[in-house]
Amino acid sequence: MKLTKENIDQLVDEWHKSDSNLKLHQYLGLTWEQYKILVMEGTKDIKWRL
C-alpha cells in the first residue's frame, strides 16, 4: 500500500497489530530521515516529500 496522508493512521494501526519485526519507518516504507520529518512536521505536505 502506498503511503498517503489519508492512510498513515491505518498503516500505523496495522503495524501495531502485526507480528512484524520491522521498525515503524521501515513498515511505512520510509527512510529514517523521512520518518523524522513526518514525526516532526506531520502530514501537512507529505506528498511532495515521499
HTML snippet that shows the backbone in 3Dmol.js (N, CA, C, O; Angstrom):
<script src="https://3Dmol.org/build/3Dmol-min.js"></script>
<div id="view" style="width:600px;height:400px;position:relative"></div>
<script>
const pdb = `
ATOM      1  N   MET A   1       0.849  -1.186   0.000  1.00  0.00           N
ATOM      2  CA  MET A   1       0.000   0.000   0.000  1.00  0.00           C
ATOM      3  C   MET A   1       0.887   1.239   0.000  1.00  0.00           C
ATOM      4  O   MET A   1       1.829   1.338   0.787  1.00  0.00           O
ATOM      5  N   LYS A   2       0.586   2.166  -0.872  1.00  0.00           N
ATOM      6  CA  LYS A   2       1.342   3.403  -0.937  1.00  0.00           C
ATOM      7  C   LYS A   2       0.972   4.292   0.245  1.00  0.00           C
ATOM      8  O   LYS A   2      -0.200   4.411   0.601  1.00  0.00           O
ATOM      9  N   LEU A   3       1.964   4.903   0.836  1.00  0.00           N
ATOM     10  CA  LEU A   3       1.744   5.787   1.973  1.00  0.00           C
ATOM     11  C   LEU A   3       1.147   7.105   1.504  1.00  0.00           C
ATOM     12  O   LEU A   3       1.709   7.785   0.645  1.00  0.00           O
ATOM     13  N   THR A   4       0.013   7.453   2.072  1.00  0.00           N
ATOM     14  CA  THR A   4      -0.627   8.729   1.785  1.00  0.00           C
ATOM     15  C   THR A   4      -1.035   9.388   3.092  1.00  0.00           C
ATOM     16  O   THR A   4      -1.076   8.745   4.141  1.00  0.00           O
ATOM     17  N   LYS A   5      -1.328  10.647   3.016  1.00  0.00           N
ATOM     18  CA  LYS A   5      -1.791  11.395   4.184  1.00  0.00           C
ATOM     19  C   LYS A   5      -3.032  10.732   4.786  1.00  0.00           C
ATOM     20  O   LYS A   5      -3.222  10.737   6.002  1.00  0.00           O
ATOM     21  N   GLU A   6      -3.857  10.172   3.936  1.00  0.00           N
ATOM     22  CA  GLU A   6      -5.121   9.598   4.365  1.00  0.00           C
ATOM     23  C   GLU A   6      -4.974   8.228   5.035  1.00  0.00           C
ATOM     24  O   GLU A   6      -5.819   7.853   5.847  1.00  0.00           O
ATOM     25  N   ASN A   7      -3.917   7.472   4.709  1.00  0.00           N
ATOM     26  CA  ASN A   7      -3.844   6.118   5.248  1.00  0.00           C
ATOM     27  C   ASN A   7      -2.739   5.880   6.270  1.00  0.00           C
ATOM     28  O   ASN A   7      -2.527   4.741   6.686  1.00  0.00           O
ATOM     29  N   ILE A   8      -2.041   6.914   6.676  1.00  0.00           N
ATOM     30  CA  ILE A   8      -0.956   6.730   7.645  1.00  0.00           C
ATOM     31  C   ILE A   8      -1.476   6.107   8.936  1.00  0.00           C
ATOM     32  O   ILE A   8      -0.885   5.149   9.435  1.00  0.00           O
ATOM     33  N   ASP A   9      -2.553   6.624   9.479  1.00  0.00           N
ATOM     34  CA  ASP A   9      -3.090   6.087  10.736  1.00  0.00           C
ATOM     35  C   ASP A   9      -3.453   4.612  10.592  1.00  0.00           C
ATOM     36  O   ASP A   9      -3.197   3.817  11.497  1.00  0.00           O
ATOM     37  N   GLN A  10      -4.039   4.250   9.474  1.00  0.00           N
ATOM     38  CA  GLN A  10      -4.404   2.852   9.226  1.00  0.00           C
ATOM     39  C   GLN A  10      -3.160   1.970   9.207  1.00  0.00           C
ATOM     40  O   GLN A  10      -3.148   0.894   9.804  1.00  0.00           O
ATOM     41  N   LEU A  11      -2.121   2.424   8.526  1.00  0.00           N
ATOM     42  CA  LEU A  11      -0.897   1.637   8.441  1.00  0.00           C
ATOM     43  C   LEU A  11      -0.212   1.510   9.806  1.00  0.00           C
ATOM     44  O   LEU A  11       0.326   0.452  10.132  1.00  0.00           O
ATOM     45  N   VAL A  12      -0.229   2.565  10.592  1.00  0.00           N
ATOM     46  CA  VAL A  12       0.360   2.504  11.933  1.00  0.00           C
ATOM     47  C   VAL A  12      -0.420   1.512  12.796  1.00  0.00           C
ATOM     48  O   VAL A  12       0.177   0.730  13.535  1.00  0.00           O
ATOM     49  N   ASP A  13      -1.748   1.541  12.705  1.00  0.00           N
ATOM     50  CA  ASP A  13      -2.572   0.578  13.446  1.00  0.00           C
ATOM     51  C   ASP A  13      -2.250  -0.854  13.011  1.00  0.00           C
ATOM     52  O   ASP A  13      -2.121  -1.745  13.850  1.00  0.00           O
ATOM     53  N   GLU A  14      -2.120  -1.069  11.706  1.00  0.00           N
ATOM     54  CA  GLU A  14      -1.783  -2.399  11.201  1.00  0.00           C
ATOM     55  C   GLU A  14      -0.430  -2.856  11.744  1.00  0.00           C
ATOM     56  O   GLU A  14      -0.268  -4.018  12.118  1.00  0.00           O
ATOM     57  N   TRP A  15       0.540  -1.939  11.786  1.00  0.00           N
ATOM     58  CA  TRP A  15       1.869  -2.264  12.297  1.00  0.00           C
ATOM     59  C   TRP A  15       1.807  -2.679  13.763  1.00  0.00           C
ATOM     60  O   TRP A  15       2.443  -3.651  14.170  1.00  0.00           O
ATOM     61  N   HIS A  16       1.025  -1.925  14.561  1.00  0.00           N
ATOM     62  CA  HIS A  16       0.890  -2.258  15.978  1.00  0.00           C
ATOM     63  C   HIS A  16       0.284  -3.643  16.180  1.00  0.00           C
ATOM     64  O   HIS A  16       0.653  -4.354  17.114  1.00  0.00           O
ATOM     65  N   LYS A  17      -0.637  -4.023  15.314  1.00  0.00           N
ATOM     66  CA  LYS A  17      -1.328  -5.303  15.447  1.00  0.00           C
ATOM     67  C   LYS A  17      -0.558  -6.458  14.808  1.00  0.00           C
ATOM     68  O   LYS A  17      -0.887  -7.623  15.034  1.00  0.00           O
ATOM     69  N   SER A  18       0.448  -6.148  14.024  1.00  0.00           N
ATOM     70  CA  SER A  18       1.173  -7.191  13.289  1.00  0.00           C
ATOM     71  C   SER A  18       2.283  -7.800  14.148  1.00  0.00           C
ATOM     72  O   SER A  18       2.622  -7.301  15.221  1.00  0.00           O
ATOM     73  N   ASP A  19       2.821  -8.880  13.635  1.00  0.00           N
ATOM     74  CA  ASP A  19       3.973  -9.530  14.256  1.00  0.00           C
ATOM     75  C   ASP A  19       5.259  -9.139  13.529  1.00  0.00           C
ATOM     76  O   ASP A  19       6.267  -9.839  13.620  1.00  0.00           O
ATOM     77  N   SER A  20       5.219  -8.040  12.823  1.00  0.00           N
ATOM     78  CA  SER A  20       6.352  -7.622  12.010  1.00  0.00           C
ATOM     79  C   SER A  20       7.571  -7.314  12.875  1.00  0.00           C
ATOM     80  O   SER A  20       7.458  -6.754  13.965  1.00  0.00           O
ATOM     81  N   ASN A  21       8.724  -7.691  12.367  1.00  0.00           N
ATOM     82  CA  ASN A  21       9.988  -7.353  13.023  1.00  0.00           C
ATOM     83  C   ASN A  21      10.541  -6.031  12.518  1.00  0.00           C
ATOM     84  O   ASN A  21      11.596  -5.581  12.964  1.00  0.00           O
ATOM     85  N   LEU A  22       9.829  -5.413  11.593  1.00  0.00           N
ATOM     86  CA  LEU A  22      10.276  -4.135  11.040  1.00  0.00           C
ATOM     87  C   LEU A  22      10.019  -3.002  12.020  1.00  0.00           C
ATOM     88  O   LEU A  22       9.065  -3.036  12.796  1.00  0.00           O
ATOM     89  N   LYS A  23      10.880  -2.006  11.971  1.00  0.00           N
ATOM     90  CA  LYS A  23      10.617  -0.775  12.712  1.00  0.00           C
ATOM     91  C   LYS A  23       9.525  -0.034  11.956  1.00  0.00           C
ATOM     92  O   LYS A  23       9.312  -0.269  10.767  1.00  0.00           O
ATOM     93  N   LEU A  24       8.837   0.863  12.654  1.00  0.00           N
ATOM     94  CA  LEU A  24       7.699   1.542  12.032  1.00  0.00           C
ATOM     95  C   LEU A  24       8.079   2.248  10.740  1.00  0.00           C
ATOM     96  O   LEU A  24       7.355   2.137   9.751  1.00  0.00           O
ATOM     97  N   HIS A  25       9.177   2.959  10.722  1.00  0.00           N
ATOM     98  CA  HIS A  25       9.535   3.683   9.493  1.00  0.00           C
ATOM     99  C   HIS A  25       9.775   2.722   8.341  1.00  0.00           C
ATOM    100  O   HIS A  25       9.470   3.045   7.193  1.00  0.00           O
ATOM    101  N   GLN A  26      10.316   1.544   8.630  1.00  0.00           N
ATOM    102  CA  GLN A  26      10.520   0.546   7.584  1.00  0.00           C
ATOM    103  C   GLN A  26       9.180   0.002   7.098  1.00  0.00           C
ATOM    104  O   GLN A  26       8.977  -0.173   5.897  1.00  0.00           O
ATOM    105  N   TYR A  27       8.283  -0.260   8.015  1.00  0.00           N
ATOM    106  CA  TYR A  27       6.949  -0.764   7.667  1.00  0.00           C
ATOM    107  C   TYR A  27       6.220   0.233   6.769  1.00  0.00           C
ATOM    108  O   TYR A  27       5.490  -0.159   5.858  1.00  0.00           O
ATOM    109  N   LEU A  28       6.423   1.523   7.033  1.00  0.00           N
ATOM    110  CA  LEU A  28       5.778   2.564   6.234  1.00  0.00           C
ATOM    111  C   LEU A  28       6.492   2.807   4.909  1.00  0.00           C
ATOM    112  O   LEU A  28       5.990   3.535   4.053  1.00  0.00           O
ATOM    113  N   GLY A  29       7.669   2.195   4.741  1.00  0.00           N
ATOM    114  CA  GLY A  29       8.423   2.381   3.503  1.00  0.00           C
ATOM    115  C   GLY A  29       9.197   3.680   3.471  1.00  0.00           C
ATOM    116  O   GLY A  29       9.494   4.208   2.399  1.00  0.00           O
ATOM    117  N   LEU A  30       9.525   4.200   4.653  1.00  0.00           N
ATOM    118  CA  LEU A  30      10.234   5.465   4.753  1.00  0.00           C
ATOM    119  C   LEU A  30      11.666   5.252   5.205  1.00  0.00           C
ATOM    120  O   LEU A  30      11.977   4.291   5.909  1.00  0.00           O
ATOM    121  N   THR A  31      12.530   6.160   4.791  1.00  0.00           N
ATOM    122  CA  THR A  31      13.862   6.186   5.371  1.00  0.00           C
ATOM    123  C   THR A  31      13.731   6.791   6.757  1.00  0.00           C
ATOM    124  O   THR A  31      12.692   7.357   7.097  1.00  0.00           O
ATOM    125  N   TRP A  32      14.784   6.674   7.559  1.00  0.00           N
ATOM    126  CA  TRP A  32      14.761   7.274   8.890  1.00  0.00           C
ATOM    127  C   TRP A  32      14.590   8.793   8.780  1.00  0.00           C
ATOM    128  O   TRP A  32      13.867   9.401   9.569  1.00  0.00           O
ATOM    129  N   GLU A  33      15.255   9.393   7.805  1.00  0.00           N
ATOM    130  CA  GLU A  33      15.153  10.848   7.618  1.00  0.00           C
ATOM    131  C   GLU A  33      13.722  11.257   7.263  1.00  0.00           C
ATOM    132  O   GLU A  33      13.211  12.237   7.805  1.00  0.00           O
ATOM    133  N   GLN A  34      13.077  10.529   6.370  1.00  0.00           N
ATOM    134  CA  GLN A  34      11.689  10.829   6.010  1.00  0.00           C
ATOM    135  C   GLN A  34      10.770  10.667   7.221  1.00  0.00           C
ATOM    136  O   GLN A  34       9.867  11.474   7.439  1.00  0.00           O
ATOM    137  N   TYR A  35      11.010   9.625   7.995  1.00  0.00           N
ATOM    138  CA  TYR A  35      10.191   9.370   9.182  1.00  0.00           C
ATOM    139  C   TYR A  35      10.340  10.499  10.200  1.00  0.00           C
ATOM    140  O   TYR A  35       9.354  10.933  10.795  1.00  0.00           O
ATOM    141  N   LYS A  36      11.568  10.975  10.400  1.00  0.00           N
ATOM    142  CA  LYS A  36      11.785  12.076  11.345  1.00  0.00           C
ATOM    143  C   LYS A  36      11.012  13.331  10.912  1.00  0.00           C
ATOM    144  O   LYS A  36      10.434  14.030  11.744  1.00  0.00           O
ATOM    145  N   ILE A  37      11.010  13.602   9.617  1.00  0.00           N
ATOM    146  CA  ILE A  37      10.255  14.755   9.104  1.00  0.00           C
ATOM    147  C   ILE A  37       8.764  14.554   9.360  1.00  0.00           C
ATOM    148  O   ILE A  37       8.072  15.477   9.789  1.00  0.00           O
ATOM    149  N   LEU A  38       8.277  13.352   9.097  1.00  0.00           N
ATOM    150  CA  LEU A  38       6.867  13.042   9.315  1.00  0.00           C
ATOM    151  C   LEU A  38       6.483  13.268  10.773  1.00  0.00           C
ATOM    152  O   LEU A  38       5.447  13.868  11.061  1.00  0.00           O
ATOM    153  N   VAL A  39       7.313  12.790  11.686  1.00  0.00           N
ATOM    154  CA  VAL A  39       7.025  12.929  13.112  1.00  0.00           C
ATOM    155  C   VAL A  39       7.093  14.389  13.545  1.00  0.00           C
ATOM    156  O   VAL A  39       6.248  14.850  14.313  1.00  0.00           O
ATOM    157  N   MET A  40       8.077  15.106  13.065  1.00  0.00           N
ATOM    158  CA  MET A  40       8.273  16.490  13.499  1.00  0.00           C
ATOM    159  C   MET A  40       7.290  17.467  12.858  1.00  0.00           C
ATOM    160  O   MET A  40       6.858  18.426  13.498  1.00  0.00           O
ATOM    161  N   GLU A  41       6.937  17.224  11.599  1.00  0.00           N
ATOM    162  CA  GLU A  41       6.121  18.194  10.866  1.00  0.00           C
ATOM    163  C   GLU A  41       4.717  17.700  10.534  1.00  0.00           C
ATOM    164  O   GLU A  41       3.887  18.473  10.058  1.00  0.00           O
ATOM    165  N   GLY A  42       4.449  16.439  10.777  1.00  0.00           N
ATOM    166  CA  GLY A  42       3.128  15.910  10.475  1.00  0.00           C
ATOM    167  C   GLY A  42       2.945  15.631   9.002  1.00  0.00           C
ATOM    168  O   GLY A  42       3.912  15.568   8.243  1.00  0.00           O
ATOM    169  N   THR A  43       1.702  15.466   8.607  1.00  0.00           N
ATOM    170  CA  THR A  43       1.402  15.046   7.240  1.00  0.00           C
ATOM    171  C   THR A  43       0.989  16.194   6.320  1.00  0.00           C
ATOM    172  O   THR A  43       0.555  15.953   5.194  1.00  0.00           O
ATOM    173  N   LYS A  44       1.115  17.410   6.774  1.00  0.00           N
ATOM    174  CA  LYS A  44       0.648  18.562   6.005  1.00  0.00           C
ATOM    175  C   LYS A  44       1.119  18.548   4.551  1.00  0.00           C
ATOM    176  O   LYS A  44       0.306  18.672   3.635  1.00  0.00           O
ATOM    177  N   ASP A  45       2.407  18.399   4.340  1.00  0.00           N
ATOM    178  CA  ASP A  45       2.967  18.417   2.978  1.00  0.00           C
ATOM    179  C   ASP A  45       3.661  17.112   2.640  1.00  0.00           C
ATOM    180  O   ASP A  45       4.674  17.107   1.941  1.00  0.00           O
ATOM    181  N   ILE A  46       3.131  16.020   3.126  1.00  0.00           N
ATOM    182  CA  ILE A  46       3.825  14.732   2.982  1.00  0.00           C
ATOM    183  C   ILE A  46       3.971  14.298   1.525  1.00  0.00           C
ATOM    184  O   ILE A  46       4.967  13.659   1.185  1.00  0.00           O
ATOM    185  N   LYS A  47       3.029  14.616   0.667  1.00  0.00           N
ATOM    186  CA  LYS A  47       3.059  14.105  -0.699  1.00  0.00           C
ATOM    187  C   LYS A  47       4.347  14.483  -1.426  1.00  0.00           C
ATOM    188  O   LYS A  47       4.935  13.641  -2.105  1.00  0.00           O
ATOM    189  N   TRP A  48       4.791  15.712  -1.302  1.00  0.00           N
ATOM    190  CA  TRP A  48       5.990  16.112  -2.028  1.00  0.00           C
ATOM    191  C   TRP A  48       7.259  15.534  -1.426  1.00  0.00           C
ATOM    192  O   TRP A  48       8.297  15.520  -2.087  1.00  0.00           O
ATOM    193  N   ARG A  49       7.203  15.063  -0.208  1.00  0.00           N
ATOM    194  CA  ARG A  49       8.376  14.509   0.456  1.00  0.00           C
ATOM    195  C   ARG A  49       8.630  13.053   0.102  1.00  0.00           C
ATOM    196  O   ARG A  49       9.763  12.578   0.193  1.00  0.00           O
ATOM    197  N   LEU A  50       7.577  12.335  -0.305  1.00  0.00           N
ATOM    198  CA  LEU A  50       7.714  10.893  -0.497  1.00  0.00           C
ATOM    199  C   LEU A  50       7.951  10.515  -1.909  1.00  0.00           C
ATOM    200  O   LEU A  50       8.086   9.331  -2.217  1.00  0.00           O
TER     201      LEU A  50
END
`;
const viewer = $3Dmol.createViewer("view");
viewer.addModel(pdb, "pdb");
viewer.setStyle({}, {cartoon: {color: "spectrum"}});
viewer.zoomTo();
viewer.render();
</script>
